[in-house]
Amino acid sequence: MLNRLALGALLAAGAIPAQAQMPKPNAEINRAWAAGYRAGFVCSSLWNGAGKPLAAIERDELTGIYPEIEADVRTLTADVDDKARRVVVRYRDDMPPRIAEWRSRDGCVTYPIGATPPVAATSGQGVRCSTTSRGRWATKTLACRHRTPCRH
């Protein structure tokens, strides 16, 4: 009996280092979420009325957050384009970056994982043309960046 207990303890002790080396099951999605979180909060803190400097955003908005993503949020960097009012956070070489952009009508909008902004979105006017199974969701005719109407 004592031998079985000792053998079990020895096997368990050997499994702990192997388990510590295994990647976290949600590491990839958490990193994508962290990149979106950083992009969204930097965008909102810069252009939704606060006008905070980046150092204050780091200190006030990006600490004490969700423990699943906080370490990744701290390691990722945000590229800020003041002219386009866009924040880009790269999190993987084989995926599009996470993007948040400010729109005069909507405030900061964070694109979904894997999305790239349409060309029309670079003007900050919130231009979106889309069709769904229920039809066009844009209620007005909107001009795209190059002054061409959005078509379906």
Rosetta constraint file for C-alpha pairs under 8 A:
AtomPair CA 1 CA 5 HARMONIC 6.37 0.50
AtomPair CA 2 CA 6 HARMONIC 6.16 0.50
AtomPair CA 3 CA 7 HARMONIC 6.04 0.50
AtomPair CA 4 CA 8 HARMONIC 6.04 0.50
AtomPair CA 5 CA 9 HARMONIC 6.20 0.50
AtomPair CA 6 CA 10 HARMONIC 6.13 0.50
AtomPair CA 7 CA 11 HARMONIC 6.18 0.50
AtomPair CA 8 CA 12 HARMONIC 6.11 0.50
AtomPair CA 9 CA 13 HARMONIC 6.10 0.50
AtomPair CA 10 CA 14 HARMONIC 6.31 0.50
AtomPair CA 11 CA 15 HARMONIC 6.27 0.50
AtomPair CA 12 CA 16 HARMONIC 6.47 0.50
AtomPair CA 13 CA 17 HARMONIC 7.62 0.50
AtomPair CA 14 CA 18 HARMONIC 7.20 0.50
AtomPair CA 15 CA 19 HARMONIC 6.04 0.50
AtomPair CA 16 CA 20 HARMONIC 6.12 0.50
AtomPair CA 17 CA 21 HARMONIC 6.42 0.50
AtomPair CA 18 CA 22 HARMONIC 6.67 0.50
AtomPair CA 23 CA 27 HARMONIC 7.06 0.50
AtomPair CA 26 CA 30 HARMONIC 5.90 0.50
AtomPair CA 27 CA 31 HARMONIC 6.12 0.50
AtomPair CA 28 CA 32 HARMONIC 6.44 0.50
AtomPair CA 29 CA 33 HARMONIC 6.14 0.50
AtomPair CA 30 CA 34 HARMONIC 5.98 0.50
AtomPair CA 30 CA 68 HARMONIC 6.77 0.50
AtomPair CA 30 CA 69 HARMONIC 5.80 0.50
AtomPair CA 30 CA 72 HARMONIC 7.90 0.50
AtomPair CA 31 CA 35 HARMONIC 6.19 0.50
AtomPair CA 31 CA 69 HARMONIC 6.76 0.50
AtomPair CA 31 CA 72 HARMONIC 5.95 0.50
AtomPair CA 31 CA 73 HARMONIC 7.84 0.50
AtomPair CA 31 CA 91 HARMONIC 6.65 0.50
AtomPair CA 32 CA 36 HARMONIC 6.33 0.50
AtomPair CA 32 CA 91 HARMONIC 6.47 0.50
AtomPair CA 32 CA 98 HARMONIC 7.34 0.50
AtomPair CA 32 CA 113 HARMONIC 6.74 0.50
AtomPair CA 33 CA 37 HARMONIC 6.01 0.50
AtomPair CA 33 CA 69 HARMONIC 7.22 0.50
AtomPair CA 33 CA 113 HARMONIC 7.97 0.50
AtomPair CA 34 CA 38 HARMONIC 6.14 0.50
AtomPair CA 34 CA 69 HARMONIC 5.27 0.50
AtomPair CA 34 CA 70 HARMONIC 7.23 0.50
AtomPair CA 34 CA 72 HARMONIC 5.92 0.50
AtomPair CA 34 CA 73 HARMONIC 5.05 0.50
AtomPair CA 35 CA 39 HARMONIC 6.15 0.50
AtomPair CA 35 CA 72 HARMONIC 7.76 0.50
AtomPair CA 35 CA 73 HARMONIC 6.47 0.50
AtomPair CA 35 CA 76 HARMONIC 6.80 0.50
AtomPair CA 35 CA 89 HARMONIC 5.60 0.50
AtomPair CA 35 CA 90 HARMONIC 6.98 0.50
AtomPair CA 35 CA 91 HARMONIC 6.24 0.50
AtomPair CA 35 CA 97 HARMONIC 7.89 0.50
AtomPair CA 35 CA 98 HARMONIC 5.86 0.50
AtomPair CA 36 CA 40 HARMONIC 5.95 0.50
AtomPair CA 36 CA 89 HARMONIC 7.34 0.50
AtomPair CA 36 CA 98 HARMONIC 5.26 0.50
AtomPair CA 36 CA 99 HARMONIC 6.85 0.50
AtomPair CA 36 CA 100 HARMONIC 7.47 0.50
AtomPair CA 36 CA 110 HARMONIC 6.72 0.50
AtomPair CA 36 CA 111 HARMONIC 7.89 0.50
AtomPair CA 36 CA 113 HARMONIC 7.84 0.50
AtomPair CA 37 CA 41 HARMONIC 6.05 0.50
AtomPair CA 37 CA 73 HARMONIC 7.49 0.50
AtomPair CA 38 CA 42 HARMONIC 5.95 0.50
AtomPair CA 38 CA 62 HARMONIC 7.21 0.50
AtomPair CA 38 CA 73 HARMONIC 6.15 0.50
AtomPair CA 38 CA 76 HARMONIC 7.91 0.50
AtomPair CA 38 CA 78 HARMONIC 7.15 0.50
AtomPair CA 38 CA 89 HARMONIC 7.32 0.50
AtomPair CA 39 CA 43 HARMONIC 6.06 0.50
AtomPair CA 39 CA 78 HARMONIC 6.57 0.50
AtomPair CA 39 CA 87 HARMONIC 5.45 0.50
AtomPair CA 39 CA 88 HARMONIC 6.20 0.50
AtomPair CA 39 CA 89 HARMONIC 6.03 0.50
AtomPair CA 39 CA 98 HARMONIC 6.75 0.50
AtomPair CA 39 CA 99 HARMONIC 6.03 0.50
AtomPair CA 39 CA 100 HARMONIC 5.34 0.50
AtomPair CA 39 CA 110 HARMONIC 7.25 0.50
AtomPair CA 40 CA 44 HARMONIC 6.09 0.50
AtomPair CA 40 CA 87 HARMONIC 7.74 0.50
AtomPair CA 40 CA 99 HARMONIC 7.75 0.50
AtomPair CA 40 CA 100 HARMONIC 5.35 0.50
AtomPair CA 40 CA 108 HARMONIC 6.74 0.50
AtomPair CA 40 CA 109 HARMONIC 7.18 0.50
AtomPair CA 40 CA 110 HARMONIC 5.79 0.50
AtomPair CA 41 CA 45 HARMONIC 5.90 0.50
AtomPair CA 41 CA 57 HARMONIC 7.94 0.50
AtomPair CA 41 CA 61 HARMONIC 6.86 0.50
AtomPair CA 41 CA 62 HARMONIC 7.73 0.50
AtomPair CA 42 CA 46 HARMONIC 6.08 0.50
AtomPair CA 42 CA 54 HARMONIC 7.64 0.50
AtomPair CA 42 CA 57 HARMONIC 6.64 0.50
AtomPair CA 42 CA 78 HARMONIC 7.81 0.50
AtomPair CA 42 CA 87 HARMONIC 7.16 0.50
AtomPair CA 43 CA 47 HARMONIC 6.05 0.50
AtomPair CA 43 CA 48 HARMONIC 7.56 0.50
AtomPair CA 43 CA 85 HARMONIC 7.57 0.50
AtomPair CA 43 CA 86 HARMONIC 6.93 0.50
AtomPair CA 43 CA 87 HARMONIC 6.07 0.50
AtomPair CA 43 CA 100 HARMONIC 6.30 0.50
AtomPair CA 43 CA 101 HARMONIC 6.59 0.50
AtomPair CA 43 CA 102 HARMONIC 6.75 0.50
AtomPair CA 43 CA 108 HARMONIC 6.08 0.50
AtomPair CA 44 CA 48 HARMONIC 4.93 0.50
AtomPair CA 44 CA 49 HARMONIC 7.90 0.50
AtomPair CA 44 CA 50 HARMONIC 7.73 0.50
AtomPair CA 44 CA 102 HARMONIC 7.73 0.50
AtomPair CA 44 CA 107 HARMONIC 7.44 0.50
AtomPair CA 44 CA 108 HARMONIC 5.73 0.50
AtomPair CA 45 CA 49 HARMONIC 7.32 0.50
AtomPair CA 45 CA 50 HARMONIC 5.39 0.50
AtomPair CA 45 CA 51 HARMONIC 6.02 0.50
AtomPair CA 45 CA 52 HARMONIC 5.78 0.50
AtomPair CA 45 CA 57 HARMONIC 6.71 0.50
AtomPair CA 46 CA 50 HARMONIC 6.09 0.50
AtomPair CA 46 CA 51 HARMONIC 4.41 0.50
AtomPair CA 46 CA 52 HARMONIC 5.53 0.50
AtomPair CA 46 CA 53 HARMONIC 7.29 0.50
AtomPair CA 47 CA 51 HARMONIC 5.84 0.50
AtomPair CA 47 CA 85 HARMONIC 7.57 0.50
AtomPair CA 47 CA 102 HARMONIC 6.85 0.50
AtomPair CA 47 CA 107 HARMONIC 7.81 0.50
AtomPair CA 47 CA 108 HARMONIC 7.77 0.50
AtomPair CA 48 CA 102 HARMONIC 7.91 0.50
AtomPair CA 48 CA 107 HARMONIC 6.23 0.50
AtomPair CA 48 CA 108 HARMONIC 7.22 0.50
AtomPair CA 52 CA 56 HARMONIC 6.19 0.50
AtomPair CA 52 CA 57 HARMONIC 6.34 0.50
AtomPair CA 53 CA 57 HARMONIC 6.42 0.50
AtomPair CA 54 CA 58 HARMONIC 6.19 0.50
AtomPair CA 55 CA 59 HARMONIC 6.28 0.50
AtomPair CA 56 CA 60 HARMONIC 5.75 0.50
AtomPair CA 56 CA 61 HARMONIC 7.74 0.50
AtomPair CA 57 CA 61 HARMONIC 5.11 0.50
AtomPair CA 57 CA 62 HARMONIC 6.62 0.50
AtomPair CA 58 CA 62 HARMONIC 5.16 0.50
AtomPair CA 58 CA 63 HARMONIC 7.06 0.50
AtomPair CA 59 CA 63 HARMONIC 6.31 0.50
AtomPair CA 62 CA 70 HARMONIC 7.61 0.50
AtomPair CA 62 CA 73 HARMONIC 7.10 0.50
AtomPair CA 62 CA 74 HARMONIC 7.42 0.50
AtomPair CA 63 CA 70 HARMONIC 6.98 0.50
AtomPair CA 64 CA 70 HARMONIC 7.47 0.50
AtomPair CA 65 CA 69 HARMONIC 7.71 0.50
AtomPair CA 65 CA 70 HARMONIC 5.92 0.50
AtomPair CA 66 CA 70 HARMONIC 5.86 0.50
AtomPair CA 67 CA 71 HARMONIC 7.54 0.50
AtomPair CA 69 CA 73 HARMONIC 6.07 0.50
AtomPair CA 70 CA 74 HARMONIC 6.31 0.50
AtomPair CA 71 CA 75 HARMONIC 6.55 0.50
AtomPair CA 72 CA 76 HARMONIC 6.22 0.50
AtomPair CA 76 CA 89 HARMONIC 6.97 0.50
AtomPair CA 76 CA 90 HARMONIC 7.35 0.50
AtomPair CA 76 CA 91 HARMONIC 6.90 0.50
AtomPair CA 77 CA 89 HARMONIC 6.09 0.50
AtomPair CA 77 CA 90 HARMONIC 7.45 0.50
AtomPair CA 78 CA 87 HARMONIC 6.26 0.50
AtomPair CA 78 CA 88 HARMONIC 5.68 0.50
AtomPair CA 78 CA 89 HARMONIC 4.80 0.50
AtomPair CA 78 CA 90 HARMONIC 7.69 0.50
AtomPair CA 79 CA 87 HARMONIC 5.63 0.50
AtomPair CA 79 CA 88 HARMONIC 5.10 0.50
AtomPair CA 79 CA 89 HARMONIC 6.30 0.50
AtomPair CA 80 CA 85 HARMONIC 7.45 0.50
AtomPair CA 80 CA 86 HARMONIC 6.07 0.50
AtomPair CA 80 CA 87 HARMONIC 4.65 0.50
AtomPair CA 80 CA 88 HARMONIC 6.57 0.50
AtomPair CA 81 CA 85 HARMONIC 5.58 0.50
AtomPair CA 81 CA 86 HARMONIC 5.20 0.50
AtomPair CA 81 CA 87 HARMONIC 6.26 0.50
AtomPair CA 82 CA 86 HARMONIC 6.74 0.50
AtomPair CA 84 CA 101 HARMONIC 7.75 0.50
AtomPair CA 84 CA 122 HARMONIC 6.23 0.50
AtomPair CA 84 CA 123 HARMONIC 6.49 0.50
AtomPair CA 84 CA 124 HARMONIC 6.38 0.50
AtomPair CA 85 CA 101 HARMONIC 5.73 0.50
AtomPair CA 85 CA 102 HARMONIC 5.49 0.50
AtomPair CA 85 CA 124 HARMONIC 6.92 0.50
AtomPair CA 86 CA 99 HARMONIC 7.04 0.50
AtomPair CA 86 CA 100 HARMONIC 5.80 0.50
AtomPair CA 86 CA 101 HARMONIC 4.16 0.50
AtomPair CA 86 CA 102 HARMONIC 6.38 0.50
AtomPair CA 87 CA 99 HARMONIC 5.69 0.50
AtomPair CA 87 CA 100 HARMONIC 5.26 0.50
AtomPair CA 87 CA 101 HARMONIC 6.17 0.50
AtomPair CA 88 CA 97 HARMONIC 6.21 0.50
AtomPair CA 88 CA 98 HARMONIC 5.85 0.50
AtomPair CA 88 CA 99 HARMONIC 4.65 0.50
AtomPair CA 88 CA 100 HARMONIC 6.70 0.50
AtomPair CA 89 CA 97 HARMONIC 5.41 0.50
AtomPair CA 89 CA 98 HARMONIC 5.21 0.50
AtomPair CA 89 CA 99 HARMONIC 6.43 0.50
AtomPair CA 90 CA 96 HARMONIC 7.29 0.50
AtomPair CA 90 CA 97 HARMONIC 4.33 0.50
AtomPair CA 90 CA 98 HARMONIC 6.35 0.50
AtomPair CA 91 CA 95 HARMONIC 7.69 0.50
AtomPair CA 91 CA 97 HARMONIC 6.33 0.50
AtomPair CA 91 CA 98 HARMONIC 7.62 0.50
AtomPair CA 92 CA 96 HARMONIC 7.64 0.50
AtomPair CA 92 CA 97 HARMONIC 7.42 0.50
AtomPair CA 95 CA 114 HARMONIC 6.31 0.50
AtomPair CA 96 CA 113 HARMONIC 7.91 0.50
AtomPair CA 96 CA 114 HARMONIC 5.51 0.50
AtomPair CA 96 CA 115 HARMONIC 6.74 0.50
AtomPair CA 96 CA 116 HARMONIC 6.63 0.50
AtomPair CA 97 CA 114 HARMONIC 7.42 0.50
AtomPair CA 97 CA 116 HARMONIC 7.91 0.50
AtomPair CA 98 CA 110 HARMONIC 7.53 0.50
AtomPair CA 98 CA 111 HARMONIC 6.64 0.50
AtomPair CA 98 CA 112 HARMONIC 7.40 0.50
AtomPair CA 98 CA 113 HARMONIC 6.47 0.50
AtomPair CA 98 CA 114 HARMONIC 7.52 0.50
AtomPair CA 98 CA 115 HARMONIC 7.71 0.50
AtomPair CA 99 CA 110 HARMONIC 5.77 0.50
AtomPair CA 99 CA 111 HARMONIC 5.60 0.50
AtomPair CA 99 CA 116 HARMONIC 7.80 0.50
AtomPair CA 99 CA 117 HARMONIC 7.89 0.50
AtomPair CA 100 CA 108 HARMONIC 6.18 0.50
AtomPair CA 100 CA 109 HARMONIC 5.30 0.50
AtomPair CA 100 CA 110 HARMONIC 4.06 0.50
AtomPair CA 100 CA 111 HARMONIC 6.13 0.50
AtomPair CA 101 CA 107 HARMONIC 7.93 0.50
AtomPair CA 101 CA 108 HARMONIC 5.25 0.50
AtomPair CA 101 CA 109 HARMONIC 5.47 0.50
AtomPair CA 101 CA 110 HARMONIC 6.61 0.50
AtomPair CA 101 CA 124 HARMONIC 7.28 0.50
AtomPair CA 102 CA 106 HARMONIC 7.36 0.50
AtomPair CA 102 CA 107 HARMONIC 5.06 0.50
AtomPair CA 102 CA 108 HARMONIC 4.09 0.50
AtomPair CA 102 CA 109 HARMONIC 6.26 0.50
AtomPair CA 102 CA 124 HARMONIC 6.19 0.50
AtomPair CA 103 CA 107 HARMONIC 4.94 0.50
AtomPair CA 103 CA 108 HARMONIC 6.15 0.50
AtomPair CA 103 CA 109 HARMONIC 7.37 0.50
AtomPair CA 103 CA 124 HARMONIC 4.82 0.50
AtomPair CA 103 CA 125 HARMONIC 5.47 0.50
AtomPair CA 103 CA 126 HARMONIC 5.09 0.50
AtomPair CA 104 CA 124 HARMONIC 6.74 0.50
AtomPair CA 104 CA 125 HARMONIC 6.05 0.50
AtomPair CA 104 CA 126 HARMONIC 6.98 0.50
AtomPair CA 105 CA 125 HARMONIC 7.39 0.50
AtomPair CA 105 CA 126 HARMONIC 6.74 0.50
AtomPair CA 106 CA 126 HARMONIC 7.13 0.50
AtomPair CA 111 CA 115 HARMONIC 6.04 0.50
AtomPair CA 111 CA 116 HARMONIC 7.41 0.50
AtomPair CA 111 CA 117 HARMONIC 7.46 0.50
AtomPair CA 117 CA 121 HARMONIC 6.19 0.50
AtomPair CA 117 CA 122 HARMONIC 7.69 0.50
AtomPair CA 118 CA 122 HARMONIC 7.58 0.50
AtomPair CA 119 CA 145 HARMONIC 7.27 0.50
AtomPair CA 120 CA 127 HARMONIC 6.07 0.50
AtomPair CA 120 CA 128 HARMONIC 7.41 0.50
AtomPair CA 120 CA 144 HARMONIC 4.99 0.50
AtomPair CA 120 CA 145 HARMONIC 4.77 0.50
AtomPair CA 120 CA 146 HARMONIC 7.52 0.50
AtomPair CA 121 CA 125 HARMONIC 6.95 0.50
AtomPair CA 121 CA 126 HARMONIC 6.15 0.50
AtomPair CA 121 CA 127 HARMONIC 5.61 0.50
AtomPair CA 121 CA 128 HARMONIC 7.13 0.50
AtomPair CA 121 CA 144 HARMONIC 7.88 0.50
AtomPair CA 121 CA 145 HARMONIC 7.29 0.50
AtomPair CA 122 CA 145 HARMONIC 7.17 0.50
AtomPair CA 123 CA 145 HARMONIC 6.02 0.50
AtomPair CA 127 CA 142 HARMONIC 6.53 0.50
AtomPair CA 127 CA 143 HARMONIC 7.30 0.50
AtomPair CA 127 CA 144 HARMONIC 6.33 0.50
AtomPair CA 128 CA 138 HARMONIC 7.25 0.50
AtomPair CA 128 CA 142 HARMONIC 7.97 0.50
AtomPair CA 129 CA 136 HARMONIC 7.67 0.50
AtomPair CA 129 CA 137 HARMONIC 7.85 0.50
AtomPair CA 129 CA 138 HARMONIC 6.47 0.50
AtomPair CA 129 CA 150 HARMONIC 6.00 0.50
AtomPair CA 129 CA 151 HARMONIC 7.37 0.50
AtomPair CA 129 CA 152 HARMONIC 7.73 0.50
AtomPair CA 130 CA 136 HARMONIC 5.99 0.50
AtomPair CA 130 CA 137 HARMONIC 6.62 0.50
AtomPair CA 130 CA 138 HARMONIC 7.24 0.50
AtomPair CA 130 CA 152 HARMONIC 7.47 0.50
AtomPair CA 131 CA 135 HARMONIC 5.32 0.50
AtomPair CA 131 CA 136 HARMONIC 4.62 0.50
AtomPair CA 131 CA 137 HARMONIC 6.69 0.50
AtomPair CA 131 CA 152 HARMONIC 7.17 0.50
AtomPair CA 132 CA 136 HARMONIC 6.33 0.50
AtomPair CA 132 CA 137 HARMONIC 7.43 0.50
AtomPair CA 141 CA 149 HARMONIC 7.00 0.50
AtomPair CA 141 CA 150 HARMONIC 7.11 0.50
AtomPair CA 142 CA 149 HARMONIC 6.29 0.50
AtomPair CA 142 CA 150 HARMONIC 6.36 0.50
AtomPair CA 143 CA 147 HARMONIC 5.45 0.50
AtomPair CA 143 CA 148 HARMONIC 5.82 0.50
AtomPair CA 143 CA 149 HARMONIC 4.89 0.50
AtomPair CA 143 CA 150 HARMONIC 6.41 0.50
AtomPair CA 144 CA 148 HARMONIC 5.47 0.50
AtomPair CA 144 CA 149 HARMONIC 5.90 0.50
AtomPair CA 144 CA 150 HARMONIC 6.17 0.50
